[in-house]
Amino acid sequence: MKAIVAKLKAKAGKEEELKNEVLKLTREVNDKEDDCLMYEPFVSEDDPTTIFIVEKYKNEEAIEYHRKTSHYISAKEKFEELLDGPPEVNVLDELFGDSKKGLFEM
């Protein structure tokens, strides 16, 4: 399993527009990508101009599929005019690999 945490910082005055675009993308991903197990946006308590998107995918192929979808490409283009710099994207590997047991079940 793979996860991604993306950090998006809005340009001054573009906060609401960025929030709306992120919510639109979130609906599209959740409706159309079966191998995306979680796609949730969060707003930073410390900085309301910063949005984090927490994503969880079945595998690497699901991430590649996500990045080729029309809704992702469209949002990425729109983000260029809304973001104060490039997004910070961290791709994460599951700590326990293919194990079905979580941390508290070991």
CYANA upper distance limits for C-alpha pairs under 8 A (distance plus 0.5 A):
  1 MET  CA     56 LYS  CA      7.89
  1 MET  CA     57 TYR  CA      6.53
  1 MET  CA     58 LYS  CA      5.53
  1 MET  CA     59 ASN  CA      5.62
  1 MET  CA     60 GLU  CA      8.34
  1 MET  CA     93 ASP  CA      7.10
  1 MET  CA     94 GLU  CA      6.20
  1 MET  CA     97 GLY  CA      7.57
  1 MET  CA     98 ASP  CA      7.84
  2 LYS  CA     56 LYS  CA      6.37
  2 LYS  CA     57 TYR  CA      5.71
  2 LYS  CA     58 LYS  CA      7.00
  2 LYS  CA     59 ASN  CA      6.22
  2 LYS  CA     60 GLU  CA      7.19
  2 LYS  CA     91 VAL  CA      7.67
  2 LYS  CA     92 LEU  CA      6.27
  2 LYS  CA     93 ASP  CA      5.54
  2 LYS  CA     94 GLU  CA      6.55
  3 ALA  CA     54 VAL  CA      7.90
  3 ALA  CA     55 GLU  CA      5.92
  3 ALA  CA     56 LYS  CA      4.77
  3 ALA  CA     57 TYR  CA      6.51
  3 ALA  CA     91 VAL  CA      6.36
  3 ALA  CA     92 LEU  CA      5.43
  3 ALA  CA     93 ASP  CA      6.95
  3 ALA  CA     94 GLU  CA      7.86
  4 ILE  CA     53 ILE  CA      8.29
  4 ILE  CA     54 VAL  CA      6.45
  4 ILE  CA     55 GLU  CA      5.45
  4 ILE  CA     56 LYS  CA      6.89
  4 ILE  CA     89 VAL  CA      7.35
  4 ILE  CA     90 ASN  CA      6.01
  4 ILE  CA     91 VAL  CA      4.99
  4 ILE  CA     92 LEU  CA      6.34
  5 VAL  CA     52 PHE  CA      7.13
  5 VAL  CA     53 ILE  CA      6.15
  5 VAL  CA     54 VAL  CA      5.23
  5 VAL  CA     55 GLU  CA      6.78
  5 VAL  CA     89 VAL  CA      6.41
  5 VAL  CA     90 ASN  CA      5.77
  5 VAL  CA     91 VAL  CA      7.22
  5 VAL  CA     92 LEU  CA      8.47
  6 ALA  CA     52 PHE  CA      5.98
  6 ALA  CA     53 ILE  CA      5.60
  6 ALA  CA     54 VAL  CA      7.19
  6 ALA  CA     87 PRO  CA      7.02
  6 ALA  CA     88 GLU  CA      6.07
  6 ALA  CA     89 VAL  CA      4.88
  6 ALA  CA     90 ASN  CA      6.81
  7 LYS  CA     50 THR  CA      7.40
  7 LYS  CA     51 ILE  CA      6.36
  7 LYS  CA     52 PHE  CA      5.05
  7 LYS  CA     53 ILE  CA      7.10
  7 LYS  CA     87 PRO  CA      6.06
  7 LYS  CA     88 GLU  CA      5.50
  7 LYS  CA     89 VAL  CA      6.93
  8 LEU  CA     50 THR  CA      6.11
  8 LEU  CA     51 ILE  CA      5.60
  8 LEU  CA     52 PHE  CA      6.70
  8 LEU  CA     83 LEU  CA      7.18
  8 LEU  CA     86 PRO  CA      8.19
  8 LEU  CA     87 PRO  CA      5.54
  8 LEU  CA     88 GLU  CA      7.37
  9 LYS  CA     49 THR  CA      6.28
  9 LYS  CA     50 THR  CA      4.95
  9 LYS  CA     51 ILE  CA      6.94
  9 LYS  CA     83 LEU  CA      6.06
  9 LYS  CA     84 ASP  CA      6.09
  9 LYS  CA     85 GLY  CA      7.77
  9 LYS  CA     87 PRO  CA      7.71
 10 ALA  CA     14 LYS  CA      6.34
 10 ALA  CA     15 GLU  CA      5.85
 10 ALA  CA     18 LEU  CA      6.99
 10 ALA  CA     49 THR  CA      5.83
 10 ALA  CA     50 THR  CA      6.82
 10 ALA  CA     82 LEU  CA      6.32
 10 ALA  CA     83 LEU  CA      5.00
 10 ALA  CA     84 ASP  CA      5.87
 11 LYS  CA     15 GLU  CA      7.38
 11 LYS  CA     49 THR  CA      8.29
 11 LYS  CA     82 LEU  CA      6.27
 11 LYS  CA     83 LEU  CA      5.68
 11 LYS  CA     84 ASP  CA      5.04
 12 ALA  CA     49 THR  CA      8.44
 12 ALA  CA     84 ASP  CA      8.41
 14 LYS  CA     18 LEU  CA      6.59
 14 LYS  CA     82 LEU  CA      6.34
 14 LYS  CA     83 LEU  CA      8.43
 15 GLU  CA     19 LYS  CA      6.71
 15 GLU  CA     49 THR  CA      6.27
 15 GLU  CA     82 LEU  CA      8.43
 16 GLU  CA     20 ASN  CA      6.67
 17 GLU  CA     21 GLU  CA      6.73
 17 GLU  CA     82 LEU  CA      7.90
 18 LEU  CA     22 VAL  CA      6.60
 18 LEU  CA     79 PHE  CA      7.79
 18 LEU  CA     82 LEU  CA      6.58
 18 LEU  CA     83 LEU  CA      8.24
 19 LYS  CA     23 LEU  CA      6.66
 19 LYS  CA     51 ILE  CA      8.35
 20 ASN  CA     24 LYS  CA      6.66
 21 GLU  CA     25 LEU  CA      6.70
 21 GLU  CA     75 ALA  CA      7.35
 21 GLU  CA     78 LYS  CA      8.38
 22 VAL  CA     26 THR  CA      6.53
 22 VAL  CA     41 PRO  CA      7.83
 22 VAL  CA     75 ALA  CA      8.29
 23 LEU  CA     27 ARG  CA      6.77
 23 LEU  CA     41 PRO  CA      8.14
 24 LYS  CA     28 GLU  CA      6.93
 25 LEU  CA     29 VAL  CA      6.63
 25 LEU  CA     71 HIS  CA      6.98
 25 LEU  CA     72 TYR  CA      7.47
 25 LEU  CA     75 ALA  CA      7.16
 26 THR  CA     30 ASN  CA      6.58
 26 THR  CA     39 TYR  CA      6.86
 26 THR  CA     40 GLU  CA      7.50
 26 THR  CA     41 PRO  CA      8.05
 27 ARG  CA     31 ASP  CA      6.50
 28 GLU  CA     32 LYS  CA      6.39
 28 GLU  CA     33 GLU  CA      8.47
 28 GLU  CA     71 HIS  CA      7.19
 29 VAL  CA     33 GLU  CA      5.88
 29 VAL  CA     36 CYS  CA      7.96
 29 VAL  CA     39 TYR  CA      7.68
 29 VAL  CA     66 HIS  CA      8.38
 29 VAL  CA     71 HIS  CA      8.26
 30 ASN  CA     34 ASP  CA      8.13
 30 ASN  CA     36 CYS  CA      7.81
 30 ASN  CA     38 MET  CA      8.13
 30 ASN  CA     39 TYR  CA      7.26
 33 GLU  CA     66 HIS  CA      7.82
 35 ASP  CA     57 TYR  CA      6.41
 35 ASP  CA     58 LYS  CA      5.85
 35 ASP  CA     59 ASN  CA      8.29
 35 ASP  CA     62 ALA  CA      6.15
 36 CYS  CA     55 GLU  CA      7.93
 36 CYS  CA     56 LYS  CA      6.49
 36 CYS  CA     57 TYR  CA      5.00
 36 CYS  CA     58 LYS  CA      6.86
 36 CYS  CA     62 ALA  CA      7.12
 36 CYS  CA     63 ILE  CA      8.37
 37 LEU  CA     55 GLU  CA      8.06
 37 LEU  CA     56 LYS  CA      5.77
 37 LEU  CA     57 TYR  CA      5.83
 37 LEU  CA     58 LYS  CA      7.11
 38 MET  CA     54 VAL  CA      7.82
 38 MET  CA     55 GLU  CA      5.73
 38 MET  CA     56 LYS  CA      5.34
 38 MET  CA     57 TYR  CA      7.54
 39 TYR  CA     53 ILE  CA      7.32
 39 TYR  CA     54 VAL  CA      6.29
 39 TYR  CA     55 GLU  CA      4.98
 39 TYR  CA     56 LYS  CA      7.11
 40 GLU  CA     53 ILE  CA      6.07
 40 GLU  CA     54 VAL  CA      5.77
 40 GLU  CA     55 GLU  CA      7.01
 41 PRO  CA     51 ILE  CA      7.12
 41 PRO  CA     52 PHE  CA      6.14
 41 PRO  CA     53 ILE  CA      4.74
 41 PRO  CA     54 VAL  CA      6.78
 42 PHE  CA     51 ILE  CA      6.07
 42 PHE  CA     52 PHE  CA      5.62
 42 PHE  CA     53 ILE  CA      6.70
 42 PHE  CA     54 VAL  CA      8.33
 43 VAL  CA     47 ASP  CA      8.24
 43 VAL  CA     48 PRO  CA      6.44
 43 VAL  CA     49 THR  CA      8.12
 43 VAL  CA     50 THR  CA      6.47
 43 VAL  CA     51 ILE  CA      5.02
 43 VAL  CA     52 PHE  CA      6.75
 44 SER  CA     48 PRO  CA      5.97
 44 SER  CA     49 THR  CA      8.07
 44 SER  CA     50 THR  CA      6.13
 44 SER  CA     51 ILE  CA      6.60
 44 SER  CA     52 PHE  CA      7.71
 57 TYR  CA     62 ALA  CA      6.51
 57 TYR  CA     63 ILE  CA      7.00
 58 LYS  CA     62 ALA  CA      6.77
 59 ASN  CA     63 ILE  CA      7.40
 60 GLU  CA     64 GLU  CA      6.87
 61 GLU  CA     65 TYR  CA      6.60
 62 ALA  CA     66 HIS  CA      6.61
 63 ILE  CA     67 ARG  CA      6.81
 64 GLU  CA     68 LYS  CA      7.02
 65 TYR  CA     69 THR  CA      6.99
 66 HIS  CA     72 TYR  CA      7.27
 67 ARG  CA     72 TYR  CA      6.51
 67 ARG  CA     73 ILE  CA      7.54
 68 LYS  CA     72 TYR  CA      7.43
 68 LYS  CA     73 ILE  CA      7.30
 69 THR  CA     73 ILE  CA      6.81
 70 SER  CA     74 SER  CA      6.47
 71 HIS  CA     75 ALA  CA      6.61
 72 TYR  CA     76 LYS  CA      6.52
 73 ILE  CA     77 GLU  CA      6.80
 74 SER  CA     78 LYS  CA      6.85
 75 ALA  CA     79 PHE  CA      6.46
 76 LYS  CA     80 GLU  CA      7.11
 77 GLU  CA     81 GLU  CA      8.15
 78 LYS  CA     82 LEU  CA      7.22
 79 PHE  CA     83 LEU  CA      6.12
 80 GLU  CA     86 PRO  CA      8.24
 83 LEU  CA     87 PRO  CA      8.10
 93 ASP  CA     97 GLY  CA      7.91
 96 PHE  CA    101 LYS  CA      8.26
 96 PHE  CA    102 GLY  CA      7.73
101 LYS  CA    105 GLU  CA      6.03
101 LYS  CA    106 MET  CA      6.85
102 GLY  CA    106 MET  CA      7.20
